[in-house]
Amino acid sequence: MPLLRTRSRVLPVVAAVGAALVLSACSSTSTSSAPTPSREPVSGGTLTFAISVDSQCIDPQQVGNNDAIAIARQTVASLTVQDPDTGEILPWLAEDYQVNDDATSFTFTLRDGATYADGAAIDAASVKTNFEAIQALGAKAPLGSSYLADLESIEVTDAKTVTITFSRPSAQFLQATSTFSLGLLSPATAAVSQADRCLGDYAGSGPFTVGNYTPNQGATLVRRQGYDWGPSTNGHSGEAYLDAIEYVVVPEAGNRTGSLQSGQIDATTGISATDAVLFDGDGYTSQTRANPGVVYNLYANQSTPKLADPDVRLAIQKSIDREEITSTLLGPEDKVAVSPLASSTPFFTDLSDVLTYDPDAARTLLDDAGWAPGADGIREKGGDKLSFLVTYWQSPKEVLELVQQQLREVGVDLQVKFASIADSQAASADGTYDFVYGNLTRSDPDVLRTVFTADNPKGNTRRTTRSAVDDLLDEQSAITDPAARQSVVDEAARALITEGITIPIYELSTTITAASKVQGLTFEASSRLDFYDAWIAE
């Protein structure tokens, strides 16, 4: 018998994906000084929001950077929506859905009346066009294409009904349909070049449309007239309240602080931990939510001779004092990583028993591997220094600088170099790196497979061939029973740690700091920003 999901409740088998989501997500969010609306929302006004970096792309099916997502997410609706409080998967553009017993077939029944920004109907054929276009983008759509891995067929039964079938169980797919990466764009967009789509030449399905976008400067989104299909997780369903959202790129943290204080911007997620106290009082509000998914990591390129040695990777992992990093550099909401998964992720388990700070053990591992301290304290072997380079574009840079100091204590030289997002992505794509630094947000444990699988040509951070851990990552993605999936997720996460494949540092959280006139700006389930209910109280 197929699984059935309706607006009113989740039937037992759908809980195969949803039950653990509910258990985890209920305790995963935290807010502080959240704005309390003083009256009913009013329409009008422009909200100016500062972002830290520009990734040169705002196409929702291609972006992966949080600042770009803050723009792109507002322009698309999804088949489903994930409740940010419970983790439950609810209908959105699909008014109903069915999933078969082994999660290989997903049938969606679309709501009536929804349209794309160019007037085209949001129908079953357009869903097929979207998913096929994401597959065609390939590496340009790393998240969406990974969610569609093992896609076998897309069948359009009638204008409202579409069935997506996979060649193997895909327990992650239902949650994936709630993400911006599988957000729906007009079929006409499929014929637009990848580069032009990045520059905002696309027609979405969400409450805002792209007014303009200038790389490295900012973007303007404008309210879409006639939008009337907001998700049930929001406070209303009609048009957005804001006339427009003005995004400005402000790279320097100090400038973002000054801009918010002076009223040049209305809100940002880019206030540093040291400056947060300046906005703790009248005139400002803040909200914080933990980001689910893979925590901030150093991802080792195992195709290099030094990092092919698991003892070297483990030594580096054991040399990082995560408590010192979070307590001295980050905000009170940021947590020490105790797993490759953030604690707000469904199926998370605390693995601090194997993810330990143990510099003595690190020295022993390096001694046994033949790396002896040199005259300058940096270890060497056969005339080769134990030296590595990590490029980064994320802030705060002080995190990697402190890691650099901690590794030097055991004789490892870590060179830290700032690079643009484009340059960092290029190095990652062609394998010319020692370490990649970053995280990936998603409210499903299959994010581990997306990041760490060895045979994903679109995102193989390891640069190595398959091993037993890949079998575990594949296995968990196919399990629909929550308890059985939990067991395999735990085994995979533990193996990633004990084999030195993951070098976790800290859990990311996102804090919205805003002028008190900003109301209704909040988070969706994956801690992405949601401007749909936002309004300006003048």
C-alpha positions as CSV (number, residue, x, y, z in Angstrom):
1,M,0.0,0.0,0.0
2,P,1.4,3.5,-0.8
3,L,2.2,6.0,1.8
4,L,-0.2,8.9,1.9
5,R,0.4,12.4,3.1
6,T,-2.4,14.9,3.5
7,R,-2.7,18.4,4.9
8,S,-4.3,17.1,8.1
9,R,-1.8,14.5,9.3
10,V,1.1,12.2,8.5
11,L,0.2,8.6,8.2
12,P,2.5,6.1,10.0
13,V,4.8,5.2,7.2
14,V,5.6,8.7,6.1
15,A,7.0,9.0,9.6
16,A,9.8,6.9,8.2
17,V,11.2,10.2,7.1
18,G,9.2,12.6,9.3
19,A,9.4,11.0,12.8
20,A,13.0,11.6,13.4
21,L,12.6,15.1,11.9
22,V,10.0,15.9,14.5
23,L,12.1,14.6,17.3
24,S,15.2,16.5,16.4
25,A,13.8,19.7,15.1
26,C,11.7,20.4,18.1
27,S,14.8,21.1,20.2
28,S,17.0,22.5,17.5
29,T,16.0,26.1,17.3
30,S,16.7,29.0,19.6
31,T,15.7,32.6,19.5
32,S,16.8,35.6,21.5
33,S,15.2,39.1,21.6
34,A,12.9,38.2,18.8
35,P,10.7,41.0,17.6
36,T,7.1,41.1,18.9
37,P,4.7,42.7,16.4
38,S,3.0,45.7,17.9
39,R,0.1,45.7,15.5
40,E,-1.2,44.0,12.4
41,P,1.2,43.8,9.4
42,V,1.0,46.6,6.9
43,S,2.0,46.5,3.3
44,G,4.6,48.8,1.7
45,G,8.2,49.9,2.1
46,T,11.6,48.6,1.2
47,L,13.8,46.6,3.6
48,T,17.5,47.1,3.1
49,F,19.5,44.0,4.0
50,A,23.3,43.6,4.0
51,I,25.0,40.5,2.8
52,S,28.7,39.7,3.4
53,V,29.8,38.2,0.1
54,D,28.5,37.8,-3.5
55,S,28.9,34.5,-5.2
56,Q,28.1,36.0,-8.7
57,C,24.9,34.0,-9.0
58,I,21.4,34.3,-7.6
59,D,19.7,31.4,-9.6
60,P,18.0,29.3,-6.9
61,Q,18.8,26.0,-8.7
62,Q,22.5,26.8,-8.9
63,V,23.4,28.7,-5.7
64,G,24.8,27.2,-2.5
65,N,26.2,30.1,-0.6
66,N,24.1,31.4,2.3
67,D,24.1,35.0,1.2
68,A,23.0,34.1,-2.3
69,I,20.4,31.8,-0.9
70,A,19.0,34.7,1.1
71,I,18.2,36.3,-2.2
72,A,17.3,33.3,-4.3
73,R,14.9,31.7,-1.8
74,Q,12.5,34.5,-1.9
75,T,11.9,34.0,-5.7
76,V,10.8,30.4,-5.7
77,A,8.1,28.2,-4.1
78,S,8.6,24.5,-3.6
79,L,6.4,21.4,-3.9
80,T,6.5,21.0,-0.1
81,V,7.5,23.0,3.0
82,Q,9.2,21.8,6.1
83,D,7.7,23.0,9.4
84,P,10.6,24.9,11.2
85,D,9.2,23.9,14.6
86,T,8.4,20.2,14.1
87,G,10.4,19.2,11.0
88,E,7.2,17.9,9.5
89,I,6.9,17.9,5.7
90,L,3.8,19.7,4.6
91,P,2.1,20.5,1.2
92,W,2.9,23.8,-0.6
93,L,2.6,23.9,-4.4
94,A,1.6,20.2,-4.1
95,E,-1.6,20.0,-2.2
96,D,-1.1,16.3,-1.6
97,Y,1.5,13.6,-2.2
98,Q,2.0,9.8,-2.0
99,V,5.1,7.9,-1.4
100,N,5.4,4.1,-1.9
101,D,6.6,1.7,0.7
102,D,10.3,1.6,-0.3
103,A,10.5,5.4,-1.1
104,T,11.3,4.8,-4.8
105,S,8.1,6.5,-6.1
106,F,6.7,9.9,-5.2
107,T,3.4,11.2,-6.6
108,F,2.5,14.9,-6.2
109,T,-0.9,16.4,-6.9
110,L,-0.5,20.1,-7.6
111,R,-2.8,22.9,-6.3
112,D,-5.0,24.9,-8.7
113,G,-4.3,28.4,-9.7
114,A,-0.6,28.8,-9.0
115,T,1.5,30.4,-11.7
116,Y,5.1,31.4,-12.5
117,A,6.1,35.1,-12.7
118,D,5.8,35.0,-16.5
119,G,2.2,33.8,-16.2
120,A,2.8,30.2,-17.1
121,A,0.8,27.6,-15.1
122,I,2.6,25.6,-12.4
123,D,1.5,22.3,-13.7
124,A,2.9,18.7,-13.7
125,A,4.7,19.2,-17.0
126,S,6.5,22.2,-15.6
127,V,7.7,20.1,-12.6
128,K,9.1,17.6,-15.1
129,T,10.8,20.3,-17.0
130,N,12.4,21.7,-13.8
131,F,13.8,18.5,-12.6
132,E,15.2,17.6,-16.0
133,A,16.7,21.0,-16.3
134,I,18.4,20.6,-12.9
135,Q,19.9,17.3,-14.1
136,A,21.1,19.0,-17.3
137,L,22.9,21.7,-15.2
138,G,24.9,18.9,-13.6
139,A,27.8,20.3,-11.6
140,K,26.3,23.8,-11.9
141,A,23.5,22.6,-9.7
142,P,25.4,20.6,-7.1
143,L,22.7,20.4,-4.5
144,G,19.6,19.9,-6.7
145,S,21.4,17.3,-8.9
146,S,22.5,15.4,-5.9
147,Y,18.9,15.3,-4.6
148,L,17.9,13.8,-7.9
149,A,20.6,11.1,-8.0
150,D,19.3,7.8,-9.2
151,L,16.3,9.4,-10.9
152,E,14.7,6.9,-13.2
153,S,11.7,8.6,-14.7
154,I,9.3,11.5,-14.4
155,E,5.7,10.7,-15.5
156,V,3.1,13.3,-16.1
157,T,-0.3,11.7,-15.6
158,D,-2.4,14.8,-16.1
159,A,-2.1,18.5,-15.6
160,K,-2.0,18.2,-11.8
161,T,-0.3,14.9,-11.2
162,V,3.4,14.0,-11.6
163,T,5.2,10.9,-10.4
164,I,9.0,10.9,-9.8
165,T,10.5,7.4,-9.7
166,F,14.0,6.4,-8.5
167,S,16.0,3.3,-9.4
168,R,16.8,2.8,-5.7
169,P,15.1,3.9,-2.5
170,S,15.6,7.7,-1.8
171,A,14.5,8.4,1.7
172,Q,15.9,11.9,1.4
173,F,13.8,13.0,-1.5
174,L,10.6,14.1,0.2
175,Q,12.6,16.6,2.4
176,A,14.5,17.7,-0.7
177,T,11.3,18.8,-2.4
178,S,11.0,21.5,0.4
179,T,14.3,23.1,-0.5
180,F,15.1,26.1,-2.6
181,S,17.4,23.9,-4.8
182,L,14.3,22.1,-6.1
183,G,12.3,25.3,-6.1
184,L,10.3,25.7,-9.3
185,L,11.1,28.1,-12.2
186,S,9.1,28.7,-15.3
187,P,9.7,26.2,-18.1
188,A,10.9,29.1,-20.3
189,T,13.9,29.4,-17.9
190,A,15.2,26.0,-19.0
191,A,16.1,27.6,-22.3
192,V,18.1,30.4,-20.7
193,S,21.8,30.1,-20.5
194,Q,23.4,29.1,-17.1
195,A,25.3,32.4,-17.0
196,D,22.2,34.5,-17.7
197,R,20.2,32.6,-15.1
198,C,22.9,33.4,-12.6
199,L,22.5,37.1,-13.4
200,G,18.7,36.9,-12.5
201,D,17.2,36.1,-15.9
202,Y,14.6,33.7,-14.7
203,A,10.9,33.6,-13.8
204,G,10.2,32.1,-10.4
205,S,7.2,30.9,-8.5
206,G,7.7,32.7,-5.2
207,P,6.4,35.9,-3.6
208,F,9.2,38.1,-5.1
209,T,10.8,38.6,-8.5
210,V,14.2,39.9,-9.5
211,G,14.2,43.6,-10.2
212,N,17.9,43.9,-10.8
213,Y,21.2,42.3,-9.8
214,T,24.7,43.8,-10.1
215,P,27.4,41.4,-9.1
216,N,29.5,42.6,-6.1
217,Q,27.1,45.4,-5.5
218,G,23.7,44.0,-4.7
219,A,20.2,43.0,-5.9
220,T,16.7,44.2,-5.7
221,L,13.7,42.0,-5.4
222,V,10.2,43.3,-5.9
223,R,6.8,42.1,-4.6
224,R,5.0,39.9,-7.1
225,Q,1.5,41.0,-7.8
226,G,-1.2,38.3,-7.5
227,Y,0.9,35.8,-5.5
228,D,-1.6,33.8,-3.4
229,W,-0.1,30.5,-2.4
230,G,2.1,31.1,0.6
231,P,2.8,27.9,2.6
232,S,0.9,27.0,5.7
233,T,3.9,27.6,7.9
234,N,3.7,31.3,7.3
235,G,1.4,33.8,8.8
236,H,-0.5,34.7,5.6
237,S,-1.0,33.3,2.1
238,G,-1.4,36.4,-0.1
239,E,1.1,38.8,-1.6
240,A,4.2,39.7,0.4
241,Y,3.9,42.8,2.6
242,L,7.2,44.5,1.5
243,D,7.2,46.4,-1.8
244,A,10.8,45.4,-2.3
245,I,14.0,44.0,-0.7
246,E,17.2,45.8,-1.3
247,Y,20.3,43.6,-0.8
248,V,23.7,45.4,-0.5
249,V,27.1,43.7,-0.5
250,V,29.1,44.9,2.6
251,P,32.2,42.8,2.9
252,E,33.7,44.2,6.0
253,A,32.1,43.3,9.4
254,G,32.8,46.7,10.9
255,N,31.0,48.4,8.0
256,R,28.0,46.2,8.5
257,T,27.9,47.2,12.1
258,G,28.2,50.9,11.3
259,S,25.6,50.7,8.6
260,L,23.0,49.1,10.9
261,Q,23.8,51.6,13.7
262,S,23.4,54.6,11.2
263,G,20.2,53.2,9.6
264,Q,21.8,52.7,6.2
265,I,20.6,49.1,6.4
266,D,17.7,47.6,8.3
267,A,18.9,44.1,8.9
268,T,21.8,41.6,8.4
269,T,23.1,38.3,9.5
270,G,26.6,39.6,9.3
271,I,27.2,41.1,12.7
272,S,30.3,39.8,14.4
273,A,30.2,38.1,17.8
274,T,32.2,40.9,19.3
275,D,29.8,43.6,18.0
276,A,26.6,41.8,18.9
277,V,26.5,43.4,22.3
278,L,26.0,46.8,20.5
279,F,22.6,45.7,19.4
280,D,21.4,44.2,22.7
281,G,18.9,46.7,23.7
282,D,16.2,49.2,22.6
283,G,16.0,49.9,19.0
284,Y,17.2,46.5,17.8
285,T,16.1,42.8,17.8
286,S,17.9,39.6,17.2
287,Q,16.9,36.0,16.4
288,T,19.2,33.0,16.3
289,R,18.7,29.6,14.8
290,A,21.1,26.7,14.6
291,N,21.9,25.5,11.0
292,P,21.3,21.8,10.4
293,G,23.6,19.8,8.2
294,V,27.3,19.4,8.0
295,V,29.2,21.5,10.5
296,Y,32.2,23.7,9.5
297,N,35.0,21.3,8.5
298,L,38.4,21.1,7.0
299,Y,37.9,18.8,4.1
300,A,41.2,17.0,3.2
301,N,42.2,16.3,-0.4
302,Q,43.2,12.7,0.0
303,S,44.7,12.6,-3.5
304,T,47.7,14.4,-2.1
305,P,50.4,12.1,-0.7
306,K,50.5,13.7,2.8
307,L,46.7,13.7,3.3
308,A,46.3,10.2,1.8
309,D,47.7,9.0,5.2
310,P,44.8,8.7,7.6
311,D,47.2,9.1,10.6
312,V,48.1,12.6,9.3
313,R,44.4,13.5,9.0
314,L,43.6,12.1,12.4
315,A,46.5,14.0,14.0
316,I,45.2,17.3,12.5
317,Q,41.7,16.4,13.7
318,K,43.0,15.7,17.3
319,S,45.0,18.9,17.4
320,I,42.0,21.2,17.1
321,D,40.8,22.6,20.4
322,R,37.1,23.3,19.5
323,E,36.2,24.6,23.0
324,E,38.8,27.3,22.7
325,I,37.5,28.3,19.3
326,T,33.9,28.6,20.2
327,S,34.5,30.3,23.6
328,T,37.0,32.9,22.4
329,L,35.8,33.8,18.9
330,L,32.2,32.9,18.4
331,G,28.8,33.8,19.8
332,P,27.0,32.2,22.7
333,E,24.7,30.3,20.3
334,D,27.5,28.7,18.4
335,K,28.4,25.2,19.5
336,V,31.4,22.9,19.5
337,A,31.2,20.3,16.8
338,V,30.7,16.8,18.3
339,S,29.9,15.1,15.0
340,P,30.1,15.9,11.3
341,L,26.4,16.6,11.7
342,A,25.1,19.6,13.5
343,S,23.1,18.9,16.6
344,S,20.0,20.4,15.0
345,T,20.1,17.8,12.1
346,P,17.6,14.9,12.1
347,F,19.3,11.7,13.2
348,F,22.2,13.5,14.9
349,T,24.1,11.6,17.6
350,D,26.8,13.1,19.9
351,L,30.1,11.4,18.9
352,S,32.4,13.4,21.2
353,D,33.7,10.1,22.6
354,V,35.7,9.7,19.3
355,L,36.0,13.4,18.3
356,T,38.4,14.5,20.9
357,Y,41.0,17.2,21.5
358,D,44.2,15.2,22.2
359,P,47.4,16.9,21.1
360,D,49.6,14.3,22.7
361,A,47.9,11.5,20.7
362,A,48.4,13.8,17.6
363,R,52.1,14.0,18.2
364,T,52.4,10.2,18.6
365,L,50.5,9.6,15.4
366,L,52.9,12.0,13.5
367,D,55.9,10.5,15.2
368,D,54.9,7.0,14.2
369,A,54.2,8.2,10.6
370,G,57.8,9.4,10.4
371,W,57.2,13.1,10.6
372,A,59.9,14.5,13.0
373,P,60.1,18.1,14.3
374,G,62.5,20.3,12.3
375,A,64.6,23.2,13.5
376,D,61.7,25.6,13.2
377,G,59.3,23.3,15.0
378,I,57.5,22.2,11.8
379,R,57.7,18.5,11.2
380,E,59.4,17.1,8.1
381,K,60.1,13.8,6.4
382,G,62.6,13.3,3.6
383,G,63.1,17.0,3.3
384,D,59.4,17.6,2.9
385,K,57.7,20.0,5.3
386,L,54.4,19.0,6.9
387,S,52.8,22.1,5.4
388,F,49.3,22.7,4.0
389,L,47.3,25.4,2.4
390,V,43.6,26.2,3.0
391,T,41.8,28.9,1.1
392,Y,38.7,30.5,2.5
393,W,36.1,33.1,1.7
394,Q,34.0,32.8,4.9
395,S,34.2,34.9,8.0
396,P,35.3,35.1,10.7
397,K,38.8,34.5,9.5
398,E,40.0,34.3,13.1
399,V,38.7,30.8,13.3
400,L,41.2,29.5,10.8
401,E,43.9,31.6,12.2
402,L,43.4,30.0,15.6
403,V,43.3,26.6,14.0
404,Q,46.6,27.5,12.4
405,Q,48.1,28.3,15.9
406,Q,46.8,25.1,17.4
407,L,48.2,22.9,14.6
408,R,51.6,24.6,14.9
409,E,51.7,23.4,18.5
410,V,52.0,19.8,17.2
411,G,54.4,20.7,14.3
412,V,51.9,21.2,11.4
413,D,52.1,24.3,9.3
414,L,48.7,25.4,8.0
415,Q,48.9,28.4,5.6
416,V,45.6,30.4,5.5
417,K,44.7,32.3,2.3
418,F,41.7,34.4,1.6
419,A,40.2,33.9,-1.9
420,S,37.0,34.9,-3.7
421,I,34.2,32.4,-3.8
422,A,34.8,31.9,-7.5
423,D,38.5,31.1,-7.0
424,S,37.7,28.8,-4.0
425,Q,35.2,26.9,-6.1
426,A,37.6,26.7,-9.0
427,A,40.3,25.2,-6.8
428,S,37.8,22.7,-5.3
429,A,36.6,21.7,-8.8
430,D,40.0,21.0,-10.2
431,G,41.5,19.4,-7.1
432,T,44.3,22.0,-6.6
433,Y,43.9,22.3,-2.8
434,D,45.1,20.7,0.4
435,F,42.0,21.6,2.4
436,V,38.6,23.0,1.6
437,Y,36.9,24.9,4.4
438,G,33.1,25.2,4.8
439,N,29.8,23.7,5.8
440,L,26.6,22.7,4.1
441,T,23.2,23.3,5.5
442,R,20.4,20.8,5.0
443,S,17.8,19.4,7.4
444,D,18.4,15.7,6.5
445,P,21.3,13.4,7.3
446,D,21.8,12.6,3.6
447,V,23.8,15.8,3.6
448,L,26.7,13.5,4.7
449,R,26.5,11.7,1.4
450,T,26.3,14.9,-0.6
451,V,29.5,16.2,1.0
452,F,31.6,13.1,1.7
453,T,30.8,10.5,-0.9
454,A,33.8,9.5,-3.0
455,D,31.9,8.9,-6.2
456,N,30.0,12.1,-6.6
457,P,31.6,13.8,-9.6
458,K,29.8,17.0,-8.7
459,G,31.2,17.4,-5.1
460,N,33.9,14.9,-4.1
461,T,35.7,16.8,-1.4
462,R,37.8,13.7,-0.6
463,R,39.3,13.2,-4.0
464,T,39.7,9.5,-3.5
465,T,38.1,6.2,-4.4
466,R,35.3,4.4,-2.7
467,S,35.7,2.8,0.6
468,A,33.4,1.1,3.2
469,V,32.2,4.4,4.4
470,D,30.7,5.1,1.0
471,D,28.6,1.9,1.3
472,L,27.2,3.2,4.6
473,L,26.4,6.6,3.1
474,D,24.6,5.0,0.3
475,E,22.8,2.6,2.6
476,Q,21.4,5.2,4.9
477,S,19.9,7.1,2.0
478,A,17.8,4.1,1.1
479,I,16.4,3.2,4.5
480,T,12.9,4.3,5.3
481,D,12.6,2.8,8.8
482,P,13.8,5.5,11.3
483,A,15.5,3.3,13.8
484,A,17.4,1.4,11.1
485,R,18.4,4.6,9.4
486,Q,19.6,6.0,12.7
487,S,21.9,3.1,13.2
488,V,23.5,3.4,9.8
489,V,23.8,7.2,10.0
490,D,25.6,6.8,13.3
491,E,27.9,4.2,11.9
492,A,28.7,6.3,8.9
493,A,29.3,9.5,11.0
494,R,31.6,7.6,13.4
495,A,33.6,6.1,10.5
496,L,34.0,9.6,9.0
497,I,35.6,10.7,12.2
498,T,37.7,7.7,13.1
499,E,39.2,7.5,9.5
500,G,40.0,11.2,9.6
501,I,37.7,11.9,6.6
502,T,36.0,14.7,8.5
503,I,37.8,17.3,10.6
504,P,34.9,19.1,12.3
505,I,35.4,22.5,14.0
506,Y,32.1,24.1,15.0
507,E,28.4,24.3,14.4
508,L,27.1,27.2,12.4
509,S,24.2,29.3,13.7
510,T,22.6,32.2,11.9
511,T,21.6,35.4,13.8
512,I,19.3,38.0,12.2
513,T,20.1,41.4,13.8
514,A,17.6,44.1,12.8
515,A,16.3,47.5,13.6
516,S,13.2,47.1,15.7
517,K,11.0,48.5,12.9
518,V,11.7,45.2,11.0
519,Q,8.9,42.7,11.8
520,G,8.2,39.2,10.6
521,L,11.7,38.5,9.1
522,T,12.4,34.9,10.2
523,F,13.8,31.5,9.3
524,E,12.6,28.5,7.4
525,A,13.4,24.9,8.6
526,S,16.9,24.8,7.2
527,S,17.7,28.2,8.8
528,R,17.4,30.0,5.4
529,L,16.0,33.5,5.6
530,D,12.3,34.0,4.9
531,F,11.1,37.5,4.0
532,Y,7.6,36.6,3.0
533,D,6.0,37.7,6.3
534,A,8.4,40.6,6.8
535,W,7.0,44.2,7.1
536,I,8.2,47.6,8.2
537,A,6.6,49.2,11.3
538,E,7.1,52.9,10.8
